[in-house]
Amino acid sequence: MSKKRHTSIAERLLAAQLAIDNALKIPKILDKLTAYGYNAERISAGRRLYEEASELVTIQKKEYGEQYEATDEVNAAWETADEAYMNTLKIARIALRANVSAQNALALNGIRKNSLSGWLEQTDVFYRNLLADPDMIAAMGNFGYNKEKLEAEKVLVDAVADANLIQEKEKGEALDATATRDAKVDEMDKWMADFKQIALIALEDNPQWLEKLGFK
C-alpha cells in the first residue's frame, strides 16, 4: 500500500498562489467560478489568507533564527565560564583541602552536573559562598585567585544565566509563531479544499483550465 506524500507548507502555499492568481487573472475561468459563487471578491478573500499565511511563515522563520542565535550565545558564554570555573574548582580543592566546611559550602566534591540548570546551580553556590567568606578568599589568594579575579568569574557565570533567560524567551516566541503560522495555514487549506471542489465541478468540461489552476 503506497503512502500519501506529505506536502510541505511551502508547496501548499505555492499551490494556493497558482490556483488563486490564475482564477483571478483568466476571465473565462473567473466567469465559470462566479456562476458557482466564487466571484473575484470571494477569491480575493482566499488570496488574503494566502498572503497572511506567507507572512506568518516569514515571521516564524525569523523567530527560529533568533532562537538559534540565542542558543549559540548561551553555548559560547557557557564554554567560557565553565573553563574558568573548572580551573578555579581545581585550585579550590587544593587551597581548601583541610577546610571541611568549605568543601561542603562550595560543593567541591562529587560529579559536576552536565545540564545547564545543574551547572548554573553548582556554579552559583560555588562563587556565592566563596565570595561571602573572607577566609576562603584569603586561602585562594595564596594561589593567585584574589577577590577581584573571583568576582570577574562570577560575572561570567551570571552572563550565562542572563543569556539562558533570553534563549528561553526566544524559544517561547518561536513556539508561539509556529502555532500562529499553523493555524493560518490550516485556515487557508480549508478554504482551498472548498475552492478546489467547486472548481472541479465548475470546470469539469475544461480540463485544461483545471490544469491552469493546478487541479489535475
C-alpha positions in Angstrom: 0.0 0.0 0.0 1.5 3.3 -1.0 1.8 6.2 1.4 0.5 9.6 0.6 3.4 12.0 0.3 3.5 14.7 2.9 3.0 18.1 1.3 5.2 20.8 2.8 3.8 24.3 3.8 5.9 25.8 1.0 4.3 23.5 -1.5 0.8 24.3 -0.2 1.4 28.0 -0.4 2.7 27.7 -3.9 -0.3 25.7 -5.0 -2.7 28.2 -3.4 -0.9 31.1 -5.1 -1.1 29.4 -8.5 -4.8 28.5 -8.2 -6.0 31.8 -6.8 -3.9 34.1 -9.1 -4.9 32.2 -12.3 -8.5 32.1 -11.2 -8.4 35.9 -10.9 -6.4 36.6 -14.0 -8.1 34.4 -16.5 -11.6 35.9 -17.3 -13.1 32.7 -18.7 -12.2 30.7 -15.6 -13.4 33.5 -13.3 -16.8 33.7 -15.2 -17.3 29.9 -14.7 -16.4 30.1 -11.0 -18.6 33.2 -10.4 -21.6 31.1 -11.5 -20.9 28.8 -8.5 -20.5 31.7 -6.0 -16.7 32.2 -6.3 -16.6 35.7 -7.8 -13.5 38.0 -7.7 -14.3 39.3 -4.3 -14.6 35.8 -2.7 -11.5 34.5 -4.4 -9.6 37.7 -3.3 -10.5 36.8 0.2 -8.8 33.5 -0.3 -5.7 35.3 -1.6 -5.6 37.4 1.6 -5.5 34.1 3.5 -2.6 33.1 1.4 -0.8 36.4 1.9 -1.3 36.2 5.7 0.0 32.6 5.8 3.0 33.6 3.8 3.8 36.5 6.1 3.5 34.2 9.1 5.8 31.7 7.6 8.4 34.5 7.2 7.9 35.6 10.8 8.2 32.0 12.1 11.5 31.6 10.3 12.7 34.9 11.8 11.8 33.8 15.3 13.6 30.5 15.0 16.6 32.3 13.6 16.6 34.4 16.7 16.2 31.4 18.9 19.2 29.6 17.3 21.3 32.8 17.7 20.4 32.9 21.3 21.3 29.3 21.8 24.7 29.9 20.2 25.3 32.8 22.6 24.4 30.6 25.6 26.8 27.9 24.5 29.6 30.4 23.9 29.1 32.0 27.3 28.8 28.7 29.0 32.0 27.4 27.4 33.9 30.4 28.6 32.5 30.4 32.1 32.9 26.7 32.5 36.6 26.8 31.5 37.3 29.4 34.2 35.1 27.6 36.8 36.8 24.2 36.3 40.3 25.7 36.8 39.1 27.6 39.9 37.5 24.4 41.2 40.7 22.5 40.9 42.6 25.3 42.8 39.9 25.4 45.5 40.2 21.7 46.1 43.9 22.3 46.8 43.6 25.5 48.7 40.7 24.4 50.9 41.7 20.7 51.2 41.8 20.9 55.0 38.6 23.0 55.3 35.7 20.6 55.7 33.2 23.4 56.0 34.4 25.0 52.7 34.2 21.6 50.9 30.6 21.4 51.8 29.7 25.0 51.2 31.3 25.1 47.8 30.3 21.5 46.8 33.9 20.8 46.0 33.5 17.0 45.8 31.2 14.9 43.6 30.3 14.8 40.0 29.8 18.1 38.1 26.4 18.4 36.6 26.1 18.3 32.8 22.8 20.1 32.3 22.7 23.8 32.1 20.3 24.1 35.0 22.5 21.9 37.1 25.7 23.7 36.1 24.2 27.1 37.0 23.1 25.8 40.4 26.6 24.4 41.2 28.5 27.4 40.0 26.2 29.9 41.8 26.7 28.0 45.0 30.4 27.9 44.5 31.0 31.5 43.7 28.4 33.0 46.0 29.6 31.1 49.1 33.3 31.6 48.2 32.9 35.3 47.8 31.0 35.6 51.1 33.8 34.1 53.2 37.0 36.2 53.7 39.0 33.2 55.0 38.3 31.2 51.9 39.1 34.2 49.7 42.4 34.5 51.6 43.2 30.9 51.1 42.5 31.2 47.3 44.7 34.3 47.2 47.7 32.1 48.1 47.3 30.5 44.6 46.8 33.7 42.6 43.0 33.9 43.0 42.2 37.2 44.7 38.7 38.6 45.2 38.7 40.6 42.0 39.5 37.5 39.9 36.8 35.5 41.6 34.2 38.3 41.1 35.2 38.5 37.4 34.5 34.8 37.1 31.1 35.2 38.9 30.2 37.8 36.2 30.9 35.1 33.5 28.5 32.7 35.3 25.9 35.4 35.6 26.2 36.1 31.9 25.3 32.5 31.1 22.2 32.8 33.3 21.2 36.0 31.5 21.8 34.5 28.1 19.7 31.5 29.1 16.8 33.7 30.1 16.9 35.3 26.6 17.1 31.9 25.0 14.0 30.7 26.9 12.2 33.9 25.8 13.1 33.3 22.2 12.0 29.6 22.4 8.6 30.7 23.6 8.3 33.3 20.8 9.3 30.7 18.2 6.7 28.2 19.5 4.0 30.9 19.5 5.0 31.9 15.9 4.8 28.3 14.9 1.3 27.8 16.4 0.1 31.1 14.8 1.5 30.1 11.4 0.0 26.6 11.6 -3.4 27.9 12.4 -3.4 30.3 9.5 -2.1 27.7 7.1 -4.9 25.4 8.2 -7.4 28.1 7.6 -6.0 28.6 4.1 -6.0 24.8 3.5 -9.7 24.6 4.4 -10.6 27.5 2.1 -8.5 25.9 -0.7 -10.2 22.5 -0.2 -13.7 24.0 -0.8 -12.4 26.1 -3.7 -10.9 23.1 -5.4 -14.1 21.1 -5.1 -16.1 23.9 -6.6 -13.5 24.4 -9.4 -13.6 20.7 -10.3 -17.4 21.0 -10.7 -17.4 24.4 -12.5 -14.6 23.5 -14.9 -15.3 19.8 -15.4 -15.7 20.3 -19.1 -12.4 22.2 -19.4 -9.6 20.1 -18.1 -7.0 22.5 -19.5 -8.4 25.2 -17.3 -8.3 23.0 -14.3 -4.6 22.4 -15.1 -4.0 26.1 -15.1 -5.3 26.2 -11.6 -3.0 23.2 -10.7 -6.1 20.9 -10.3 -5.3 17.9 -12.4 
